[in-house]
């Protein structure tokens, strides 16, 4: 790792550990503040040519865009999309809004996000049960979990967990982050339609209990490990960010000249496909949503 890479890694660690004040919920301020932090963190990781985990916080392959959450215009996204064949479940509709001119527009959301501790054991149990049901021929196990027992920031990752999903196509994984959110599930989903930097509106599905699920297009910045994210907003103000990744824990390597536990997935590593179809990813999301 050269000096420039070391500087970028230091910035990445600083971004991950940054403590920000509670958000001010204005139309653009909230989206830009939260979105820019996540985009910058993930962009720094990608600048090193890796997917990185620093101090127990996952930084995944899902985002690499310009400085605002709006990011690339849709006609430039072809190179980032996966070529994998994706099976789509029914019930999804476009989240496009007639009053939204472009993907940099934010939606004002009232109140402060819920930051109660998460029952991580229950999340892991639900995840593994869902994976066993939707992918019975795959081998699934939890490989890494973190939790914030006393959250103090309304923008905190309250908990996160990784599970390997290994089948005949190779090793993949599912990464889950748990957050709180304010407003209704629909308001929160509207405010984060472009949180991943996509200009193409994600698809949306509402469940009978009021849960809103938002499915983003698959991305493949590295052909070895494509990814696809699904965000789940429950009536209890839990947000589950579920990402199917085209790599598994054996692909992680320790970053040279970095603190222990700073892991990376090298360029080209992975199964070159998603470990779950959209049907399977949706079923996992529904299982987590049922837990509130």
C-alpha positions as CSV (number, residue, x, y, z in Angstrom):
1,X,0.0,0.0,0.0
2,X,1.5,3.4,-1.0
3,X,1.3,6.7,0.8
4,X,-1.7,7.8,-1.1
5,X,-3.6,4.6,-0.3
6,X,-2.6,4.9,3.4
7,X,-4.0,8.5,3.5
8,X,-7.2,7.3,1.9
9,X,-7.6,4.4,4.4
10,X,-7.0,6.9,7.2
11,X,-9.8,9.1,5.8
12,X,-12.0,6.0,5.6
13,X,-11.5,5.1,9.2
14,X,-12.2,8.8,10.2
15,X,-15.5,8.7,8.2
16,X,-16.7,5.5,9.8
17,X,-15.9,6.7,13.3
18,X,-17.3,10.2,12.8
19,X,-19.9,11.3,15.3
20,X,-22.4,13.7,13.8
21,X,-25.1,15.7,15.6
22,X,-28.8,14.9,15.3
23,X,-30.1,15.8,11.9
24,X,-32.0,18.9,11.0
25,X,-34.9,17.7,8.8
26,X,-35.1,20.1,5.9
27,X,-35.7,19.1,2.3
28,X,-32.1,18.8,1.2
29,X,-30.0,19.2,4.3
30,X,-31.0,15.8,5.9
31,X,-30.5,13.8,2.7
32,X,-27.2,15.5,1.8
33,X,-25.8,15.2,5.3
34,X,-26.6,11.5,5.7
35,X,-26.1,10.5,2.1
36,X,-22.9,12.4,1.6
37,X,-21.3,10.8,4.6
38,X,-22.2,7.3,3.4
39,X,-21.2,8.0,-0.2
40,X,-17.8,9.5,0.8
41,X,-17.1,6.6,3.1
42,X,-17.8,4.0,0.4
43,X,-16.1,6.1,-2.3
44,X,-12.9,6.1,-0.2
45,X,-13.1,2.4,0.2
46,X,-13.5,1.9,-3.5
47,X,-10.6,4.3,-4.2
48,X,-8.4,1.6,-2.6
49,X,-9.8,-0.9,-5.0
50,X,-11.5,-2.9,-2.2
51,X,-14.6,-3.4,-0.3
52,X,-13.6,-2.6,3.3
53,X,-14.7,-3.3,6.9
54,X,-13.2,-0.9,9.5
55,X,-13.7,-1.3,13.2
56,X,-16.6,-3.7,12.7
57,X,-18.6,-1.5,10.4
58,X,-19.3,-2.8,6.9
59,X,-18.6,-0.6,3.9
60,X,-20.1,-2.4,0.9
61,X,-19.9,-2.2,-2.8
62,X,-23.3,-0.5,-3.3
63,X,-22.2,3.1,-3.9
64,X,-19.6,5.0,-5.9
65,X,-21.0,8.3,-7.2
66,X,-20.3,12.0,-7.3
67,X,-20.4,14.3,-4.3
68,X,-24.2,14.6,-3.9
69,X,-26.6,11.8,-3.4
70,X,-28.0,12.4,-6.9
71,X,-24.8,11.1,-8.4
72,X,-24.6,9.9,-12.0
73,X,-27.3,10.5,-14.6
74,X,-29.2,7.4,-15.5
75,X,-27.6,7.1,-18.9
76,X,-24.2,6.5,-17.3
77,X,-25.3,3.7,-15.1
78,X,-25.0,0.9,-17.6
79,X,-21.4,0.2,-16.8
80,X,-22.3,-0.2,-13.1
81,X,-25.2,-2.6,-13.6
82,X,-24.7,-6.4,-13.2
83,X,-25.2,-8.7,-16.1
84,X,-26.5,-11.4,-13.9
85,X,-30.0,-12.7,-14.7
86,X,-32.4,-11.5,-11.9
87,X,-35.6,-13.2,-11.1
88,X,-38.2,-10.6,-10.1
89,X,-41.1,-11.2,-7.8
90,X,-44.6,-9.7,-8.4
91,X,-46.0,-6.7,-6.4
92,X,-43.3,-4.2,-7.1
93,X,-44.1,-0.7,-8.5
94,X,-42.0,2.3,-9.4
95,X,-41.3,4.8,-6.6
96,X,-41.1,7.6,-9.1
97,X,-42.9,10.8,-8.0
98,X,-44.4,13.4,-10.3
99,X,-43.3,16.2,-8.1
100,X,-39.6,15.2,-8.1
101,X,-37.5,16.8,-10.8
102,X,-34.3,14.9,-10.3
103,X,-32.5,12.5,-7.9
104,X,-30.8,15.2,-5.9
105,X,-34.2,16.4,-4.4
106,X,-34.8,15.5,-0.7
107,X,-38.0,14.9,1.1
108,X,-38.6,16.6,4.4
109,X,-39.2,14.0,7.2
110,X,-40.5,15.2,10.6
111,X,-39.3,14.0,14.0
112,X,-36.1,12.2,15.2
113,X,-35.1,8.7,14.2
114,X,-35.7,5.9,16.7
115,X,-32.4,4.7,18.3
116,X,-33.5,1.9,20.7
117,X,-31.1,-1.0,21.1
118,X,-31.6,-3.9,18.7
119,X,-32.1,-7.6,19.6
120,X,-29.3,-8.8,17.4
121,X,-29.8,-12.4,18.3
122,X,-33.4,-12.2,17.0
123,X,-32.2,-10.6,13.8
124,X,-29.6,-13.3,13.2
125,X,-32.1,-16.1,14.0
126,X,-34.6,-14.6,11.6
127,X,-31.9,-14.1,8.9
128,X,-30.7,-17.7,9.1
129,X,-34.2,-19.2,9.2
130,X,-35.1,-17.2,6.1
131,X,-31.9,-18.2,4.2
132,X,-32.5,-21.8,5.0
133,X,-36.1,-21.5,3.7
134,X,-35.3,-19.6,0.5
135,X,-32.0,-21.3,-0.3
136,X,-32.2,-24.8,1.2
137,X,-29.3,-26.1,-0.9
138,X,-27.0,-23.3,0.3
139,X,-24.8,-23.4,3.4
140,X,-25.5,-20.3,5.5
141,X,-23.8,-19.0,8.7
142,X,-23.3,-15.8,10.6
143,X,-19.7,-14.6,10.2
144,X,-19.6,-11.2,11.8
145,X,-22.0,-9.1,14.0
146,X,-21.8,-5.8,15.7
147,X,-24.2,-3.9,17.9
148,X,-24.4,-0.5,19.5
149,X,-25.9,-1.2,23.0
150,X,-26.4,2.4,24.0
151,X,-26.9,4.4,20.8
152,X,-26.4,8.2,21.2
153,X,-26.6,9.4,17.6
154,X,-29.8,9.4,15.6
155,X,-27.8,8.5,12.5
156,X,-26.0,5.5,14.1
157,X,-25.8,2.0,12.7
158,X,-27.6,0.4,15.6
159,X,-26.5,-3.1,14.6
160,X,-25.0,-5.0,11.7
161,X,-24.5,-8.6,10.7
162,X,-22.9,-10.6,7.9
163,X,-24.0,-14.1,6.8
164,X,-22.2,-16.3,4.3
165,X,-24.4,-17.9,1.6
166,X,-22.5,-20.6,-0.2
167,X,-24.0,-22.7,-3.0
168,X,-22.9,-24.4,-6.3
169,X,-22.3,-20.9,-7.7
170,X,-19.7,-20.1,-5.1
171,X,-19.5,-18.0,-1.9
172,X,-21.7,-15.0,-1.4
173,X,-23.1,-13.1,1.6
174,X,-25.9,-11.1,3.0
175,X,-25.1,-7.9,4.9
176,X,-27.7,-6.3,7.2
177,X,-27.6,-2.9,8.8
178,X,-30.3,-1.8,11.3
179,X,-31.1,1.9,11.7
180,X,-34.0,4.0,13.1
181,X,-36.0,6.4,11.0
182,X,-38.5,9.2,11.6
183,X,-41.8,9.9,9.9
184,X,-44.0,7.3,8.3
185,X,-42.5,4.3,6.4
186,X,-43.5,5.9,3.1
187,X,-42.0,9.3,4.1
188,X,-38.8,7.7,5.1
189,X,-38.7,5.6,1.9
190,X,-39.3,8.7,-0.2
191,X,-36.4,10.5,1.6
192,X,-34.0,7.7,0.7
193,X,-35.0,6.7,-2.8
194,X,-31.6,8.0,-4.0
195,X,-29.6,7.3,-0.9
196,X,-27.3,4.9,-2.8
197,X,-26.6,7.5,-5.5
198,X,-28.9,6.0,-8.1
199,X,-30.9,8.3,-10.4
200,X,-33.2,5.5,-11.4
201,X,-36.1,5.3,-8.9
202,X,-36.1,2.0,-6.9
203,X,-39.1,-0.2,-6.9
204,X,-41.4,-0.3,-4.0
205,X,-43.8,-2.7,-2.3
206,X,-46.1,-2.2,0.7
207,X,-47.0,-5.0,3.1
208,X,-50.4,-5.4,4.8
209,X,-48.9,-4.2,8.2
210,X,-47.7,-0.9,6.8
211,X,-44.1,-1.9,6.1
212,X,-42.6,-0.3,3.0
213,X,-39.9,-2.2,1.1
214,X,-37.6,-0.4,-1.4
215,X,-35.6,-2.5,-3.9
216,X,-32.6,-1.0,-5.7
217,X,-31.1,-2.2,-9.0
218,X,-28.2,-4.6,-8.9
219,X,-24.8,-3.0,-9.2
220,X,-21.4,-4.4,-10.2
221,X,-18.5,-2.0,-9.8
222,X,-16.3,-5.0,-9.7
223,X,-17.5,-8.0,-11.8
224,X,-16.3,-10.4,-9.2
225,X,-18.7,-9.2,-6.5
226,X,-22.0,-7.5,-7.6
227,X,-24.4,-6.3,-5.0
228,X,-28.1,-5.5,-4.6
229,X,-29.8,-3.6,-1.7
230,X,-33.3,-3.7,-0.3
231,X,-34.4,-1.3,2.4
232,X,-37.2,-2.2,4.7
233,X,-39.1,0.5,6.7
234,X,-41.4,-1.1,9.4
235,X,-44.2,0.6,11.4
236,X,-42.1,0.3,14.5
237,X,-39.6,2.7,12.9
238,X,-36.9,0.1,12.3
239,X,-35.0,0.3,9.0
240,X,-33.3,-2.8,7.8
241,X,-30.8,-2.3,4.9
242,X,-30.3,-5.7,3.4
243,X,-27.6,-6.2,0.8
244,X,-26.8,-9.3,-1.2
245,X,-23.1,-9.4,-2.0
246,X,-21.2,-11.5,-4.5
247,X,-18.4,-12.4,-2.0
248,X,-18.1,-14.4,1.2
249,X,-15.9,-14.2,4.3
250,X,-13.0,-16.3,2.8
251,X,-12.6,-13.4,0.3
252,X,-11.8,-10.9,3.1
253,X,-8.1,-10.1,3.6
254,X,-6.3,-8.0,6.2
255,X,-5.2,-4.6,4.7
256,X,-1.4,-4.3,4.7
257,X,0.0,-1.7,7.1
258,X,-3.4,-1.1,8.7
259,X,-4.8,-1.8,12.2
260,X,-5.9,-5.3,12.9
261,X,-9.5,-5.9,11.8
262,X,-9.3,-3.6,8.8
263,X,-10.4,-6.1,6.2
264,X,-10.7,-5.8,2.4
265,X,-12.1,-7.8,-0.6
266,X,-9.5,-7.5,-3.4
267,X,-10.6,-6.6,-6.9
268,X,-11.9,-9.5,-8.9
269,X,-12.6,-11.7,-5.9
270,X,-16.0,-13.2,-5.5
271,X,-18.5,-15.5,-7.3
272,X,-19.2,-13.1,-10.2
273,X,-23.0,-13.3,-9.4
274,X,-25.5,-12.4,-6.7
275,X,-26.1,-15.2,-4.1
276,X,-29.9,-14.5,-4.0
277,X,-32.5,-13.7,-6.6
278,X,-34.8,-10.8,-6.1
279,X,-37.5,-13.3,-5.0
280,X,-35.2,-14.7,-2.3
281,X,-34.0,-11.3,-1.2
282,X,-37.6,-10.2,-0.8
283,X,-38.4,-13.2,1.3
284,X,-35.5,-12.5,3.6
285,X,-36.8,-8.9,3.9
286,X,-40.3,-10.0,4.7
287,X,-39.0,-12.3,7.4
288,X,-37.0,-9.5,9.1
289,X,-40.0,-7.1,8.7
290,X,-42.2,-9.6,10.6
291,X,-40.0,-9.2,13.6
292,X,-40.7,-5.4,13.7
